[in-house]
């Protein structure tokens, strides 16, 4: 074997690896502007939380606000609505989970875990004395329709599209919807204001 025919395998391996690395860095440099454009803009990030004045909501009245492009129902429940929700046994529920972002994922769907009692108070503690407030994303968990309030056989929300009925705590009781309406992260920043998100 002549000197011209001999090769250095270590040098060849180094050249293969170095070429591959340069190619990978080049591909990442080309792809980064496309990836970066998918990040939400400042106006979207600014809407990540919203403060709502609830001082005008008397018992039995509701308000719908927009948060992250979705409707959020805020209801000041009557004592009768609270009592009806408390009487429901967990084994009667189609979805036994609270679906409350303020609580652990396995929290049961009893009324206190669905109401304002589960939100943070002004001092970061539980929202004591806030069981009358119900704050939830107003989207049917079946196909994303917006249910009608204070309708249906359970006195809560009713989605006329496919017949899903929710009770006065926003829990699915009848129809094709598989889950309770979700409760977003919220906190009471005063007795008259709530922050969602």
KEMARVO-953015 format. One record per residue: x, y, z of N, C-alpha, C in turn; residue in one letter. Coordinates in pm, whole numbers, plus 50000, padded with zeros to 5 digits. Layout:
<atoms>
{atom {X,Y,Z},{X,Y,Z},{X,Y,Z},'a'}
...
</atoms>
This chain:
<atoms>
{atom {50085,49885,50000},{50000,50000,50000},{50090,50122,50000},'x'}
{atom {50061,50214,49910},{50144,50334,49901},{50094,50439,50000},'x'}
{atom {50174,50541,50018},{50140,50649,50111},{50018,50726,50063},'x'}
{atom {49995,50732,49930},{49879,50805,49878},{49747,50733,49910},'x'}
{atom {49752,50600,49918},{49631,50523,49939},{49591,50517,50086},'x'}
{atom {49680,50550,50177},{49647,50543,50320},{49564,50664,50361},'x'}
{atom {49470,50642,50449},{49389,50753,50501},{49390,50746,50653},'x'}
{atom {49361,50860,50712},{49357,50868,50857},{49210,50862,50900},'x'}
{atom {49166,50748,50958},{49024,50736,50992},{48979,50839,51097},'x'}
{atom {49067,50880,51186},{49029,50978,51288},{48996,51113,51224},'x'}
{atom {49075,51153,51127},{49052,51280,51059},{48921,51274,50978},'x'}
{atom {48898,51164,50909},{48777,51149,50829},{48653,51154,50919},'x'}
{atom {48654,51085,51031},{48541,51088,51126},{48518,51230,51177},'x'}
{atom {48625,51300,51207},{48613,51439,51254},{48548,51527,51148},'x'}
{atom {48588,51509,51022},{48530,51590,50914},{48380,51559,50895},'x'}
{atom {48341,51434,50906},{48199,51398,50895},{48118,51463,51007},'x'}
{atom {48169,51453,51127},{48097,51510,51243},{48091,51662,51233},'x'}
{atom {48201,51724,51198},{48203,51870,51187},{48108,51918,51078},'x'}
{atom {48104,51849,50965},{48014,51886,50856},{47868,51872,50901},'x'}
{atom {47839,51765,50970},{47703,51744,51022},{47663,51853,51121},'x'}
{atom {47755,51892,51208},{47726,51997,51306},{47699,52131,51238},'x'}
{atom {47780,52164,51140},{47761,52291,51066},{47625,52288,50995},'x'}
{atom {47588,52175,50939},{47457,52162,50873},{47342,52178,50971},'x'}
{atom {47356,52119,51089},{47250,52129,51191},{47234,52272,51239},'x'}
{atom {47346,52341,51264},{47341,52481,51307},{47280,52567,51197},'x'}
{atom {47316,52541,51074},{47259,52617,50962},{47109,52595,50949},'x'}
{atom {47064,52471,50965},{46920,52441,50958},{46846,52511,51071},'x'}
{atom {46903,52512,51191},{46839,52580,51303},{46833,52731,51279},'x'}
{atom {46938,52788,51222},{46939,52931,51193},{46833,52968,51090},'x'}
{atom {46811,52882,50993},{46709,52906,50892},{46570,52889,50952},'x'}
{atom {46550,52789,51038},{46418,52758,51094},{46375,52856,51203},'x'}
{atom {46470,52917,51273},{46435,53001,51388},{46337,53114,51356},'x'}
{atom {46349,53190,51250},{46250,53295,51224},{46108,53240,51208},'x'}
{atom {46094,53124,51149},{45961,53063,51135},{45905,53019,51269},'x'}
{atom {45989,52963,51353},{45946,52921,51487},{45913,53043,51572},'x'}
{atom {45995,53146,51564},{45977,53265,51646},{45847,53339,51612},'x'}
{atom {45803,53335,51489},{45681,53406,51452},{45556,53342,51512},'x'}
{atom {45565,53219,51562},{45450,53151,51620},{45424,53190,51766},'x'}
{atom {45514,53264,51826},{45493,53308,51964},{45380,53410,51967},'x'}
{atom {45300,53412,52076},{45192,53511,52084},{45250,53652,52093},'x'}
{atom {45179,53748,52033},{45226,53886,52037},{45191,53949,52172},'x'}
{atom {45236,54072,52193},{45219,54140,52321},{45072,54160,52357},'x'}
{atom {44988,54187,52258},{44847,54210,52289},{44780,54082,52341},'x'}
{atom {44821,53968,52290},{44767,53841,52338},{44815,53814,52480},'x'}
{atom {44942,53837,52505},{44995,53815,52639},{44931,53908,52740},'x'}
{atom {44896,54030,52698},{44833,54124,52788},{44695,54075,52832},'x'}
{atom {44631,53994,52750},{44499,53941,52782},{44506,53812,52864},'x'}
{atom {44625,53775,52911},{44637,53651,52986},{44565,53659,53120},'x'}
{atom {44538,53779,53168},{44454,53795,53286},{44365,53917,53267},'x'}
{atom {44250,53913,53330},{44155,54022,53320},{44094,54046,53458},'x'}
{atom {44077,54174,53492},{44013,54210,53618},{43870,54253,53588},'x'}
{atom {43777,54202,53668},{43635,54227,53644},{43572,54285,53770},'x'}
{atom {43497,54395,53751},{43421,54456,53861},{43291,54379,53874},'x'}
{atom {43270,54317,53990},{43150,54237,54012},{43054,54304,54110},'x'}
{atom {43077,54430,54140},{42996,54499,54241},{42850,54513,54200},'x'}
{atom {42820,54516,54072},{42681,54535,54028},{42602,54405,54017},'x'}
{atom {42668,54291,54038},{42598,54163,54024},{42524,54127,54153},'x'}
{atom {42394,54138,54147},{42309,54099,54259},{42287,53949,54254},'x'}
{atom {42247,53886,54366},{42219,53743,54364},{42118,53709,54254},'x'}
{atom {42150,53608,54175},{42065,53567,54065},{42102,53631,53932},'x'}
{atom {42207,53713,53929},{42247,53776,53803},{42384,53724,53758},'x'}
{atom {42408,53738,53629},{42530,53685,53567},{42595,53789,53479},'x'}
{atom {42720,53764,53449},{42799,53849,53361},{42887,53758,53278},'x'}
{atom {42903,53789,53151},{42993,53713,53066},{43105,53805,53022},'x'}
{atom {43229,53763,53044},{43346,53841,53002},{43428,53755,52907},'x'}
{atom {43511,53819,52829},{43598,53746,52736},{43737,53737,52797},'x'}
{atom {43790,53616,52799},{43924,53591,52853},{43992,53488,52763},'x'}
{atom {44106,53526,52708},{44181,53439,52616},{44093,53390,52500},'x'}
{atom {44005,53478,52454},{43920,53446,52340},{43802,53358,52372},'x'}
{atom {43778,53329,52500},{43667,53243,52540},{43574,53320,52634},'x'}
{atom {43445,53285,52632},{43354,53347,52729},{43375,53287,52867},'x'}
{atom {43370,53371,52967},{43375,53325,53106},{43247,53373,53173},'x'}
{atom {43173,53279,53231},{43050,53311,53302},{43084,53343,53447},'x'}
{atom {43036,53456,53495},{43049,53492,53637},{42907,53504,53689},'x'}
{atom {42872,53422,53784},{42735,53423,53837},{42736,53440,53987},'x'}
{atom {42652,53532,54034},{42627,53549,54177},{42505,53463,54207},'x'}
{atom {42529,53343,54258},{42421,53247,54276},{42330,53283,54395},'x'}
{atom {42206,53245,54382},{42109,53266,54489},{42130,53158,54595},'x'}
{atom {42080,53180,54717},{42089,53075,54819},{42023,52944,54774},'x'}
{atom {41916,52954,54696},{41849,52834,54647},{41937,52757,54548},'x'}
{atom {42009,52829,54462},{42099,52764,54367},{42215,52695,54439},'x'}
{atom {42266,52760,54541},{42376,52701,54620},{42328,52575,54690},'x'}
{atom {42210,52584,54752},{42154,52469,54823},{42129,52352,54728},'x'}
{atom {42076,52381,54608},{42051,52276,54509},{42181,52208,54469},'x'}
{atom {42288,52285,54452},{42417,52229,54414},{42478,52145,54527},'x'}
{atom {42459,52188,54650},{42516,52115,54765},{42446,51982,54788},'x'}
{atom {42319,51973,54750},{42242,51851,54773},{42281,51737,54680},'x'}
{atom {42352,51767,54573},{42386,51665,54474},{42498,51576,54528},'x'}
{atom {42473,51446,54526},{42573,51349,54569},{42674,51328,54455},'x'}
{atom {42800,51308,54491},{42905,51289,54390},{42878,51167,54301},'x'}
{atom {42812,51064,54353},{42785,50947,54271},{42674,50970,54168},'x'}
{atom {42604,51083,54177},{42504,51119,54076},{42567,51191,53956},'x'}
{atom {42693,51232,53971},{42758,51314,53869},{42819,51230,53758},'x'}
{atom {42806,51278,53639},{42867,51213,53522},{43019,51229,53526},'x'}
{atom {43065,51347,53570},{43208,51375,53584},{43235,51407,53731},'x'}
{atom {43305,51319,53804},{43326,51340,53947},{43439,51439,53982},'x'}
{atom {43508,51494,53881},{43622,51583,53907},{43580,51730,53899},'x'}
{atom {43640,51812,53984},{43604,51954,53992},{43641,52032,53866},'x'}
{atom {43746,51992,53796},{43794,52063,53676},{43821,52210,53710},'x'}
{atom {43883,52232,53825},{43911,52366,53876},{44061,52389,53876},'x'}
{atom {44107,52486,53798},{44250,52513,53785},{44312,52565,53914},'x'}
{atom {44231,52602,54012},{44279,52649,54141},{44308,52536,54238},'x'}
{atom {44269,52414,54201},{44279,52298,54289},{44358,52186,54222},'x'}
{atom {44397,52084,54299},{44462,51968,54237},{44370,51902,54134},'x'}
{atom {44427,51836,54036},{44350,51776,53926},{44251,51670,53973},'x'}
{atom {44277,51607,54088},{44188,51501,54135},{44086,51550,54238},'x'}
{atom {44069,51682,54253},{43972,51736,54349},{43831,51695,54308},'x'}
{atom {43749,51652,54405},{43613,51610,54371},{43524,51728,54332},'x'}
{atom {43419,51700,54256},{43332,51804,54202},{43221,51844,54298},'x'}
{atom {43250,51850,54429},{43148,51899,54520},{43133,52051,54502},'x'}
{atom {43026,52107,54554},{42997,52249,54528},{43108,52343,54574},'x'}
{atom {43165,52326,54694},{43272,52419,54735},{43393,52419,54640},'x'}
{atom {43423,52304,54580},{43537,52296,54487},{43507,52357,54351},'x'}
{atom {43382,52386,54323},{43343,52447,54196},{43315,52596,54212},'x'}
{atom {43296,52643,54334},{43253,52781,54358},{43370,52872,54393},'x'}
{atom {43335,52996,54426},{43436,53095,54465},{43511,53059,54592},'x'}
{atom {43458,52964,54668},{43528,52918,54788},{43665,52860,54754},'x'}
{atom {43680,52808,54632},{43805,52744,54591},{43904,52842,54531},'x'}
{atom {43864,52967,54510},{43956,53068,54456},{44041,53128,54565},'x'}
{atom {44141,53202,54526},{44227,53267,54624},{44162,53396,54671},'x'}
{atom {44176,53426,54798},{44123,53550,54853},{44222,53664,54837},'x'}
{atom {44190,53777,54896},{44277,53895,54884},{44412,53874,54951},'x'}
{atom {44418,53780,55046},{44544,53753,55115},{44610,53627,55065},'x'}
{atom {44554,53567,54959},{44611,53444,54905},{44553,53320,54969},'x'}
{atom {44459,53338,55064},{44394,53224,55126},{44269,53191,55047},'x'}
{atom {44202,53086,55088},{44080,53046,55018},{43978,53158,55024},'x'}
{atom {43893,53164,54922},{43792,53270,54913},{43678,53246,55010},'x'}
{atom {43704,53264,55138},{43604,53241,55241},{43484,53333,55219},'x'}
{atom {43365,53277,55237},{43244,53354,55220},{43212,53387,55075},'x'}
{atom {43274,53318,54980},{43253,53345,54838},{43183,53230,54767},'x'}
{atom {43115,53144,54842},{43051,53029,54780},{42939,53066,54684},'x'}
{atom {42890,53189,54693},{42785,53233,54601},{42838,53260,54461},'x'}
{atom {42969,53278,54446},{43026,53310,54316},{43063,53184,54240},'x'}
{atom {43021,53181,54114},{43058,53072,54025},{43125,53135,53905},'x'}
{atom {43250,53097,53880},{43330,53153,53770},{43380,53035,53688},'x'}
{atom {43338,53028,53561},{43379,52914,53480},{43382,52952,53332},'x'}
{atom {43463,52879,53257},{43471,52899,53113},{43340,52852,53053},'x'}
{atom {43271,52942,52984},{43137,52913,52933},{43136,52842,52799},'x'}
{atom {43199,52726,52795},{43205,52648,52673},{43161,52505,52705},'x'}
{atom {43065,52456,52629},{43019,52319,52647},{43135,52224,52616},'x'}
{atom {43151,52125,52701},{43265,52033,52685},{43240,51925,52581},'x'}
{atom {43126,51932,52513},{43099,51834,52408},{43165,51878,52277},'x'}
{atom {43116,51986,52218},{43172,52033,52091},{43209,52181,52092},'x'}
{atom {43215,52243,52210},{43260,52381,52220},{43153,52486,52196},'x'}
{atom {43027,52449,52204},{42918,52548,52191},{42912,52632,52319},'x'}
{atom {42834,52739,52316},{42817,52823,52434},{42677,52796,52490},'x'}
{atom {42670,52737,52609},{42540,52704,52667},{42462,52828,52712},'x'}
{atom {42330,52813,52721},{42241,52918,52767},{42227,52908,52918},'x'}
{atom {42232,53022,52987},{42228,53023,53132},{42089,53014,53191},'x'}
{atom {42082,52952,53309},{41962,52936,53389},{41850,52871,53308},'x'}
{atom {41887,52766,53240},{41792,52689,53161},{41819,52540,53181},'x'}
{atom {41730,52460,53133},{41746,52316,53145},{41685,52264,53273},'x'}
{atom {41676,52133,53283},{41607,52072,53396},{41680,52084,53529},'x'}
{atom {41808,52125,53527},{41883,52139,53652},{41901,52285,53693},'x'}
{atom {41842,52377,53617},{41844,52519,53652},{41978,52586,53633},'x'}
{atom {42070,52519,53566},{42203,52577,53545},{42219,52627,53403},'x'}
{atom {42289,52549,53320},{42315,52588,53181},{42269,52474,53091},'x'}
{atom {42224,52511,52973},{42174,52413,52878},{42230,52445,52741},'x'}
{atom {42288,52344,52675},{42341,52360,52541},{42239,52303,52444},'x'}
{atom {42165,52389,52372},{42059,52340,52285},{42110,52266,52161},'x'}
{atom {42238,52279,52131},{42293,52213,52011},{42278,52060,52019},'x'}
{atom {42314,52002,52134},{42309,51857,52147},{42245,51811,52277},'x'}
{atom {42191,51906,52355},{42114,51869,52473},{42191,51846,52601},'x'}
{atom {42312,51900,52615},{42386,51884,52740},{42328,51979,52845},'x'}
{atom {42302,51925,52965},{42246,52004,53074},{42344,52007,53190},'x'}
{atom {42370,52127,53241},{42461,52149,53354},{42380,52201,53473},'x'}
{atom {42426,52169,53593},{42353,52216,53711},{42401,52354,53756},'x'}
{atom {42357,52397,53874},{42388,52532,53922},{42532,52548,53967},'x'}
{atom {42611,52441,53958},{42755,52448,53985},{42834,52424,53857},'x'}
{atom {42767,52420,53742},{42835,52400,53614},{42883,52258,53590},'x'}
{atom {42821,52162,53659},{42860,52022,53643},{42767,51956,53543},'x'}
{atom {42823,51875,53455},{42742,51806,53354},{42655,51703,53423},'x'}
{atom {42525,51707,53390},{42432,51614,53452},{42363,51524,53350},'x'}
{atom {42350,51575,53226},{42276,51498,53126},{42323,51542,52988},'x'}
{atom {42324,51448,52894},{42361,51481,52758},{42498,51427,52721},'x'}
{atom {42546,51460,52602},{42670,51400,52552},{42800,51463,52605},'x'}
{atom {42794,51578,52669},{42918,51641,52718},{42985,51548,52819},'x'}
{atom {43117,51526,52806},{43184,51430,52894},{43234,51489,53026},'x'}
{atom {43253,51621,53033},{43315,51681,53151},{43238,51803,53199},'x'}
{atom {43264,51840,53324},{43211,51964,53380},{43275,52082,53308},'x'}
{atom {43206,52196,53307},{43270,52317,53253},{43388,52353,53342},'x'}
{atom {43496,52398,53281},{43618,52422,53357},{43613,52554,53432},'x'}
{atom {43679,52555,53546},{43693,52675,53628},{43835,52726,53606},'x'}
{atom {43851,52850,53558},{43985,52903,53534},{44052,52946,53664},'x'}
{atom {44180,52976,53655},{44250,53034,53770},{44188,53170,53796},'x'}
{atom {44149,53196,53919},{44094,53327,53953},{44126,53358,54098},'x'}
{atom {44120,53486,54131},{44138,53529,54270},{44058,53655,54293},'x'}
{atom {44008,53670,54414},{43937,53791,54453},{44041,53891,54500},'x'}
{atom {44055,54002,54426},{44153,54103,54467},{44090,54206,54560},'x'}
{atom {43958,54205,54568},{43883,54283,54667},{43744,54222,54673},'x'}
{atom {43656,54279,54755},{43520,54228,54763},{43440,54256,54636},'x'}
{atom {43488,54350,54554},{43414,54387,54434},{43489,54360,54305},'x'}
{atom {43608,54301,54313},{43686,54273,54191},{43744,54133,54195},'x'}
{atom {43741,54069,54078},{43800,53937,54065},{43897,53941,53948},'x'}
{atom {44010,53874,53964},{44109,53861,53857},{44102,53719,53802},'x'}
{atom {44083,53709,53672},{44077,53579,53605},{44208,53562,53527},'x'}
{atom {44274,53452,53548},{44400,53426,53481},{44519,53452,53569},'x'}
</atoms>
